Amino acid sequence: MKKLILLFITTVFILACENDDYSIEYIDDEVKQDFAVTLTMMRDRVVPETYVNFTVNIESALSVDAVVTVANINDCGNPLSHLAESTTGTATIKAGETSGTGSLFASAMNAEYSGGNIAWDGLSDCATFKVTGIALSEGDDPYVSSATSVGQTITQVNADYMVDADDDAVMISMDWKNPSVNDFDMFVSNAEGDLIETAESGSRFEGDYFDNDTDTYYPAPDGVYTVWYVPFDQEAADVPAEVYFTHPVTGKVDVVSFVCPAGAPLAYTPVATITKTTDEDGDMSYEIAAY
């Protein structure tokens, strides 16, 4: 019996030592190849800690699937600008194809921004997105020889009064350029044209909750609702603006961008729609679309 036990222990030891590919001494000796990759961001204005979509393109199709990793590096902040925050996301390019789409959760500011509310023009030259590698489903992984580094403008979603999201409500925040001379108001109406949300604060941001559980009409019926803006006061120029929609529970952020043209009348102008759906369990979901 003792000999049998000793033989078993010796066999296990030999098997355990046969493959040390994953030991600390492992060296990746795959033959690499240069491979051009192009990265395209869906937006050039990014809010920290929100999801951002991207597309990656390769120079020629591969015979196997490829997973492309993209990193967001953010060293926007004060005073620790040398300490960057980073996050990653991936996109899969199927065999025989040359492009794929993915998303990542944009990295946080590396330090609290001491300048208060970030201006519409945002912080530039301090945050980038870039391809950091490609992994093939089989075969040698190629180097990334010409991955495009895409600079971003870091901006802010909402004013301080909009930070506490309701578990059922979509948080809406509208921002626009030069708020010191431009004053926009925001509204949400139902299918009958009744205004059920209004935001006329006169401040830089206008924001409200759609379907907040403290509203008198809660829960709002399923259907399509319209988001409007009114240029209460506007300079003699085109004014770019954005409306951010933060979904409940998931924190997903949809963004609708628009331009209010110079000389626009003081009138309600539709900019987006919110389609509300309630499932059989009573869970509410919202789909956002540009008008």
Buried (B, 14 or more C-beta within 10 A) or exposed (E): EEEEEEEEEEEEEEEEEEEEEEEEEEEEEEEEEEBBBBBBBEBEBBBBBBBBBBBBBBEEEBEEBBBBBBBBBBBBBEEEEEEBBEBBBBBBBBEEBBBBEBBBBBBBBBBEBEEEBBBBEBBBEBBBBBBBBBEBEEEEBBBBEEBBEBEBBBBBBBBEEBEEBBEBBBBBBBBBBBBEEBBBBBBBBBEEEEEBBBBEBEEBBBBBBBBBEEBEEEEBEEEEBBBBBBBEEBEEBEBBBBBBBBBBEEEBBBBBEBEBEEEBEEEBBBBBBBEBEEEEEEEBBBEBEBE
